[in-house]
């Protein structure tokens, strides 16, 4: 079925530009029946659905004082459009939101789309779209034709709205002392059952305003007696209110608009950035400054959360005790200690060992996995929000663009790239700063190739089991393999996706004046990111934690077991061990490696602990000897653990950002293919060497 969408907005709100951008310029022009008013229509193919956009005339309201207003109002009420998209100029929200409020009083299938959002920030206007959405009780989408921002989200809201039956008007304003008269006119309309195709409350308000067109319709349908009753109520209302009723209702709407925008918009006076920030535009100083700032942020973020890389530096300097103290008193260290105590208390309080294990490891462990990411996301979101709101982030993107454009990425990608070295989850969330949807989707697929801190721990542990090959060289080789995979896959996707269409990674963005970040705006942005993670990725991680516990504590005969080697996961690992033969790993102990890789899917650091538990070893070297792993197998295994599927939390973040299971599957398939190819090539090189 074709979805018909009415596009509505005040003059100069950017309606025609958005219409052309969505339809690609394929537009059919005609006239509205019996008039000389143009009717423009265009078609969008999206998710297998045909969406027809009808560009309604630019109007200021629904008073029907002009032919254009009358046509727009009648078309919306005709029931023909499945959705009505009302545009609001983000640079002039106080004036242009008025039409959206009137539309929300008229029908229940309204979507509010803010335009020119790329300009709003440069004008010092900060908008909390989620908060405005909650106040308007209707979907709100931020769009920009500069970088196609919000187009996909807008079309998604259109399909969601079109799939629902037409509802009552979404917004009911309080008209104060006029309310008793609104109720009186509404009762007259309902009693005489006239003009039933109009919402009765909206019709009552418009009749009190003195809408001539609706009065004529009422006269034709119900007669002069009913019309005189309505006019009598209007006269009494005007006497009580003491002013023109149309002006009174308009003032109430503007009062509501100011209340909504007062809660959801912050305006800050901004001035030019001046000479002192121009070094970002220098082809030499720009990239160096951007990389320096991001490196300092990276160090601050992960030192606060995990102690890394300060702990590594202290260990190199021989300060092992200080390194342990820093790690213990980091945010993650304190949280892990607290959760560990809770798990111990549960294990002692619950008598049944299986129930205690399920609650402590499955439920609390899952909650802990979610909570562990919260400090990291909070700090990362706060820094990213401060850079973005202050106007520094766009300048950093410009500075880094010269380097990143060589691999098919814009300068805006430098921040998530750096974050991935610590954790892929906040890096995936940081792709929201990407300049285009295509680049953002590409980054969500390729960023997991960059080794996070957990994978560094795994490769360091595997390096201790080497007998002839240098452990330092293994770490360096692992990182080189990871970055080579990232660059190769990203550039290949860029060549397939953008290069044939002659889309170079140009950096097209609005560079707002530099100013101090606004605390209220920072809170909006941080809370939005955190809420997004908890609602989407958090639930997936918690559910998967319980599922992993079941797989490792239920035997093939469906009996509970506390021995992981007797579990369903272990049995599946024994069956699937032939998959490790390309890495040279075989024999009776090969299943232990596969089991460790399987649990490493949930959290990378579990690879080492699982390997030690199922092999009954105290060190990785002992486990390697027991399983029969030599350097020729350990080196390809290290490369495989760096490149194979990302952890569950990262996949959850990818799905929460893309809302596409196919995109998640593509990430897994690509990483597995690259991991196999990389590890097989590594084994070949090691064998020949």
C-alpha positions, -999 to +999 in steps of 0.1 A: +000+000+000+012+035-009+018+058+021+007+094+016+023+121+036+013+158+037+043+181+041+033+213+059+051+244+070+052+282+071+068+301+043+107+300+043+108+272+068+128+250+043+099+229+032+106+230-005+143+222+001+135+192+023+108+180-002+134+181-031+161+164-010+138+135+000+123+130-035+156+135-054+140+162-075+116+138-091+085+159-087+051+161-104+034+195-105-003+200-109-030+223-095-054+216-066-089+208-082-108+239-092-080+263-082-048+278-095-028+268-064+001+244-072+002+209-059+036+193-059+040+155-054+071+133-052+078+097-044+103+081-020+111+044-020+121+034+015+123-001+032+103-016+004+075+009+008+064+036-016+060+070+002+042+098-017+050+132-004+024+160-010+039+195-006+011+216+008+011+254+003+031+274+028+007+288+054+010+305+088-021+288+104-055+272+099-077+302+101-088+297+065-084+334+057-066+324+025-073+298-001-040+281+007-049+277+044-083+264+035-069+238+010-043+226+035-069+223+063-094+204+042-068+180+028-056+171+062-091+165+074-100+145+043-083+115+057-062+110+026-028+115+042-016+088+065+008+112+082+013+149+084+049+162+087+049+198+100+082+216+096+097+240+123+126+263+116+152+255+143+166+290+140+131+306+145+113+281+167+091+306+186+073+317+155+073+285+133+062+261+160+028+278+160+016+259+129+027+226+144+007+233+176-024+240+155-019+208+135-015+188+167-049+202+179-064+191+145-052+155+140-034+127+157-010+117+129+014+146+131+052+144+130+072+175+139+104+180+119+129+207+128+148+220+098+180+240+095+194+223+126+229+227+112+225+265+115+209+265+150+241+258+169+260+286+151+233+310+162+238+299+198+205+279+199+207+245+217+176+223+214+166+193+234+144+174+209+135+146+233+121+170+258+101+189+232+088+156+220+075+147+254+058+181+258+042+180+224+032+143+228+042+137+191+073+124+173+100+151+169+128+147+144+159+170+138+168+173+101+193+191+079+196+190+041+233+198+043+243+163+054+209+144+051+207+145+089+175+130+102+161+118+069+161+081+078+146+089+112+119+110+096+109+083+072+109+057+100+085+079+120+064+083+089+061+045+084+053+040+122+026+067+121+011+053+089+009+018+104-014+031+132-051+039+128-059+076+128-062+088+163-077+117+182-057+150+182-026+146+202-026+180+219-053+195+241-045+231+252-059+247+282-076+279+271-083+291+307-114+312+311-126+302+276-128+265+285-165+266+297-175+282+264-155+256+245-174+229+263-208+246+256-202+249+218-188+213+218-221+201+234-241+219+208-221+203+180-224+168+195-261+171+203-270+181+167-244+156+152-231+181+126-198+184+109-187+150+123-157+149+100-140+176+122-127+170+157-154+184+179-131+203+204-111+218+175-143+228+157-157+244+189-125+265+193-125+276+157-162+286+158-155+306+189-127+323+170-153+333+144-141+311+115-163+322+086-157+291+065-168+268+093-198+290+101-210+287+065-206+249+067-225+248+100-253+269+085-257+246+056-257+214+076-276+224+108-295+256+099-296+291+113-310+281+148-279+261+156-256+287+143-273+314+164-268+292+195-231+291+188-229+329+181-247+335+214-221+315+233-194+334+214-208+368+223-210+358+260-174+345+259-161+377+243-179+397+270-163+377+298-128+375+282-129+412+272-110+408+239-111+393+204-114+355+209-091+347+180-064+368+194-070+353+229-066+317+216-035+327+196-020+342+228-027+309+247-010+289+219+021+312+220+021+309+258+022+272+255+050+274+229+071+296+251+066+271+280+077+242+258+107+261+243+116+275+277+121+239+289+137+225+257+158+254+243+188+273+256+201+303+238+235+317+243+250+348+228+280+339+206+308+359+190+333+352+164+361+327+172+389+351+162+424+343+151+434+320+180+415+289+167+427+292+130+456+268+136+431+240+132+429+249+095+466+245+090+475+213+071+504+205+095+493+221+128+456+211+125+461+173+125+488+175+152+466+197+174+435+174+169+455+142+177+471+158+207+437+170+222+421+136+215+451+117+230+449+138+262+411+131+264+417+094+258+443+093+286+420+112+310+389+091+302+404+057+306+427+067+335+396+078+355+376+047+346+402+019+346+436+033+354+449+024+320+472+034+304+487+051+335+490+016+352+510+003+322+534+033+324+538+028+362+545-009+357+572-001+331+588+023+355+588-005+382+561+010+403+540-021+405+525-012+439+514+022+427+500+007+395+479-017+415+466+011+438+456+032+408+438+003+391+421-006+424+408+029+431+397+036+395+359+039+389+358+004+374+380-010+400+358+003+428+327-009+411+341-044+405+351-047+441+316-037+453+299-061+429+323-088+439+313-083+475+276-085+465+282-117+446+300-132+476+271-122+499+246-138+476+266-170+474+266-172+512+230-161+517+214-185+491+216-221+502+212-238+468+246-236+449+229-235+415+205-207+425+234-188+441+255-192+409+226-180+387+219-149+408+256-141+415+271-148+380+241-146+357+220-118+371+244-097+392+272-104+367+249-091+339+239-060+359+276-055+367+285-057+330+260-029+323+271-008+353+307-011+344+301+008+312+281+036+328+311+056+342+329+052+308+299+064+288+292+092+313+328+106+310+330+101+273+296+117+266+305+146+289+337+153+271+322+149+236+292+171+246+316+198+259+336+197+227+306+198+205+287+224+224+317+247+226+324+246+189+358+230+193+348+195+179+341+208+144+375+225+143+392+193+155+374+174+127+388+199+102+423+196+116+422+158+113+405+156+080+437+157+059+449+124+074+416+105+076+405+114+041+433+092+028+414+061+040+380+073+030+369+089+062+362+125+073+380+142+101+349+137+123+359+100+126+390+107+146+372+108+180+355+074+178+388+060+163+407+070+194+380+059+218+381+024+203+416+019+218+400+019+252+365+005+245+345-001+214+311+006+231+316+044+236+333+046+203+302+032+185+281+057+204+305+085+194+298+078+157+267+100+161+291+129+154+297+115+119+290+139+091+269+115+071+248+083+076+270+064+052+302+071+071+285+064+104+273+029+092+307+022+078+324+031+111+300+009+132+311-021+110+349-013+111+356+002+145+354-032+163+386-042+144+405-017+166+417-036+197+401-024+230+418-026+264+403-060+271+418-074+239+452-059+250+449-079+282+442-111+263+472-106+239+495-098+268+484-130+286+490-151+255+524-135+250+535-149+284+531-184+270+556-179+241+588-197+243+609-183+214+590-154+199+593-120+215+562-111+236+566-074+228+567-082+190+535-102+194+517-072+209+531-049+182+522-074+154+487-078+168+480-040+168+495-037+133+472-065+121+442-048+137+448-014+122+456-029+088+423-047+089+404-016+099+420+005+071+416-022+045+380-031+052+369+006+057+386+017+024+371-013+006+336-004+018+342+032+009+353+021-026+321+001-030+297+025-013+309+060-022+338+059-048+316+047-078+293+076-071+322+100-069+316+108-033+349+119-017+351+121+021+346+159+021+340+176+054+309+197+050+297+210+084+287+242+102+315+257+123+299+276+151+316+303+171+336+290+200+320+296+234+318+282+269+297+250+271+263+254+287+259+231+317+222+225+310+229+215+274+257+192+285+233+174+309+208+170+281+234+154+258+249+131+285+215+119+298+204+112+262+234+090+256+232+072+289+194+066+286+199+054+250+225+028+262+205+016+292+173+011+273+187-007+243+222-022+249+218-027+286+188-050+284+205-071+257+236-075+278+217-085+309+196-110+290+227-125+273+244-128+307+217-151+319+218-170+286+256-175+289+252-188+324+227-214+312+249-225+284+279-230+308+259-246+336+234-269+318+247-303+306+236-319+273+212-341+293+196-309+306+209-313+341+225-285+361+263-287+365+289-265+382+317-280+360+319-259+328+336-288+310+304-308+313+281-280+299+263-276+267+288-249+257+317-273+262+300-301+243+293-277+214+330-266+215+341-302+211+319-306+180+331-273+165+369-277+172+376-285+135+370-248+128+403-242+146+423-265+124+433-237+099+451-221+129+469-253+135+450-260+167+438-296+170+440-326+194+420-336+225+425-302+242+415-280+212+379-278+225+392-258+255+405-230+232+371-230+213+353-228+246+374-198+257+367-181+224+330-188+229+330-171+263+352-144+250+323-134+228+305-122+260+335-103+273+370-105+258+387-108+292+367-140+299+389-158+272+418-161+296+398-170+328+378-196+309+409-212+294+425-215+329+393-229+345+386-256+319+423-266+316+428-266+354+459-244+350+471-215+371+490-198+342+485-194+305+518-211+299+506-242+318+474-242+298+493-239+265+515-269+275+485-290+286+466-283+254+497-287+232+500-251+219+534-241+205+545-206+193+533-217+158+497-220+172+498-192+199+508-164+174+479-171+150+456-176+180+466-141+193+458-126+159+425-144+158+414-132+193+422-096+183+402-098+150+373-121+156+337-111+166+335-081+190+321-086+225+284-088+231+283-052+245+297-039+213+273-058+191+245-045+214+257-009+209+259-015+171+223-027+171+211+001+193+226+027+170+216+011+136+184-008+147+194-033+120+201-070+127+215-073+092+241-046+100+251-066+131+253-098+111+275-080+085+299-069+112+302-105+126+307-120+091+333-095+081+353-098+113+352-136+112+363-137+076+392-112+083+401-131+115+404-164+097+423-149+068+447-130+091+454-159+114+459-184+085+483-159+068+501-154+101+505-192+106+518-195+071+544-168+078+554-183+111+557-217+096+579-205+067+599-184+091 
